[in-house]
Amino acid sequence: MEGGGVLSSTLESSLCKLLSSIVTEPVRPFSEAVAHSLALYRNHLEFYGYQVEEEEEDVLLCRHRRKPNLILRAVDQRGVLVSSIYAVQDHPHLELLEWVNALNADFIFLKAWIDWEESSLQLETFSEGEYDRSNFALLLDNVEYDLQRLFQDDNTLRYLQ
């Protein structure tokens, strides 16, 4: 049985060397609120290729080269509001409202509204409850589905900057 002891110590030594050689990525600092409410969303979006920045205590700005840019806002003890914002060109209010109403009739998952002060089209959806990886992945797919509908709309290029 001595041979087993030598093998075990050799295996143990090899495992120790392997474990000590593993370099872990440094943990990025989060504000206290983001660490608790948005950290899992941040990790999920970074895995999807988003560059994520903390704008405020409970807000994440998420940018991607090929996917819609997103803003996530923690809603106290409720869930997360997911938004995508686009600048709109100057058009008569009635025209823009008719377009937004048509979008809302076409959208399945998002709601659209105009922020007149910011001259922007606001697209929003809500993720209820605590983070769940599968549900959040589906929510992102749903957002992309409705955004495809937005960019297939004949008037979108006319109204967006």
C-alpha positions in Angstrom: 0.0 0.0 0.0 3.0 2.3 0.1 2.8 2.9 -3.6 -0.8 4.2 -3.1 0.6 6.7 -0.6 3.2 8.0 -3.0 0.6 8.2 -5.8 -1.7 10.1 -3.5 1.0 12.6 -2.4 2.0 13.1 -6.0 -1.6 13.6 -7.1 -2.1 16.0 -4.1 1.0 17.9 -5.0 0.0 18.2 -8.7 -3.5 19.4 -7.7 -2.0 22.0 -5.3 0.3 23.3 -8.1 -2.6 23.4 -10.5 -4.9 25.3 -8.1 -2.2 27.8 -7.2 -1.5 28.5 -10.9 -5.1 29.4 -11.7 -5.4 33.1 -12.2 -8.8 34.5 -11.3 -10.2 37.6 -12.9 -10.3 40.5 -10.5 -13.7 41.3 -9.1 -15.0 44.7 -10.2 -16.2 47.0 -7.5 -20.0 47.5 -7.3 -21.8 50.1 -5.3 -23.6 48.6 -2.4 -27.0 48.6 -4.2 -25.8 47.2 -7.5 -24.0 44.5 -5.7 -27.3 43.3 -4.2 -29.8 44.1 -6.9 -28.2 44.2 -10.3 -25.0 42.1 -10.1 -26.5 39.0 -11.6 -28.1 41.0 -14.4 -24.7 42.6 -15.1 -22.9 39.2 -15.2 -25.6 37.9 -17.6 -25.3 40.9 -20.0 -21.5 40.8 -19.9 -21.7 37.1 -20.8 -23.9 38.2 -23.8 -21.1 40.6 -24.9 -22.5 43.8 -23.5 -20.2 46.5 -22.0 -21.9 47.4 -18.7 -21.4 50.6 -16.7 -23.0 51.6 -13.5 -24.5 55.0 -14.0 -26.3 55.5 -10.7 -26.7 53.4 -7.6 -29.4 51.3 -9.2 -28.9 51.8 -12.9 -26.8 50.0 -15.5 -26.0 51.2 -19.0 -25.4 48.3 -21.3 -23.9 48.8 -24.7 -23.4 46.3 -27.5 -22.0 46.6 -31.0 -24.7 44.5 -32.7 -27.6 44.3 -30.2 -29.8 47.1 -28.8 -28.3 49.2 -26.0 -30.2 48.7 -22.8 -30.7 50.5 -19.5 -31.6 48.4 -16.5 -33.1 50.1 -13.4 -33.8 48.2 -10.2 -37.3 48.8 -8.9 -37.2 48.4 -5.2 -38.3 44.9 -4.2 -40.2 44.5 -7.5 -37.8 43.6 -10.3 -36.0 45.4 -13.1 -37.2 47.9 -15.7 -35.4 47.3 -19.0 -35.4 50.2 -21.4 -34.0 51.1 -24.8 -34.0 54.7 -26.0 -33.8 56.2 -29.4 -33.6 59.9 -30.4 -36.6 61.1 -32.5 -36.5 63.7 -35.2 -38.6 66.8 -34.9 -42.1 66.0 -36.3 -45.6 67.2 -35.4 -46.7 65.6 -32.1 -49.8 64.1 -33.6 -47.7 62.2 -36.3 -45.3 60.8 -33.6 -48.2 59.8 -31.4 -49.9 58.0 -34.2 -46.7 56.2 -35.0 -46.2 55.2 -31.3 -49.7 53.9 -31.1 -49.1 51.8 -34.2 -45.9 50.5 -32.6 -47.7 49.6 -29.4 -50.4 47.8 -31.4 -47.6 45.8 -33.2 -45.4 45.1 -30.2 -45.9 42.0 -28.1 -43.5 42.6 -25.2 -42.4 46.3 -25.2 -44.4 49.4 -24.6 -43.4 52.6 -26.5 -43.8 56.2 -25.5 -42.3 59.6 -26.4 -40.3 61.6 -23.9 -41.0 65.1 -25.2 -38.4 66.8 -23.0 -35.6 64.5 -24.3 -37.0 64.1 -27.8 -36.7 60.4 -27.5 -38.6 57.2 -28.1 -38.6 55.1 -24.9 -39.1 51.4 -25.2 -39.7 49.5 -22.0 -40.5 46.2 -20.4 -40.4 44.8 -16.9 -38.8 41.7 -15.4 -40.9 40.9 -12.3 -39.3 39.4 -9.2 -35.7 38.3 -8.5 -33.2 37.5 -11.2 -33.7 34.1 -12.9 -31.2 33.2 -15.7 -33.7 31.5 -17.9 -36.4 34.1 -17.6 -34.0 37.0 -18.2 -32.6 35.2 -21.3 -36.2 34.9 -22.6 -36.9 38.6 -21.8 -33.8 39.6 -23.8 -35.0 37.5 -26.7 -38.4 39.1 -26.5 -36.9 42.6 -26.5 -34.9 41.8 -29.6 -38.1 40.4 -31.2 -40.0 43.6 -30.7 -37.0 45.7 -31.8 -37.0 43.8 -35.0 -40.6 44.7 -35.5 -39.6 48.4 -34.8 -37.0 48.4 -37.5 -39.3 46.6 -40.0 -41.9 49.4 -39.5 -42.0 51.7 -42.6 -42.0 54.9 -40.6 -39.1 54.1 -38.2 -36.4 55.5 -40.4 -38.5 58.6 -41.0 -39.0 59.4 -37.3 -35.7 58.2 -35.6 -32.5 60.2 -35.9 
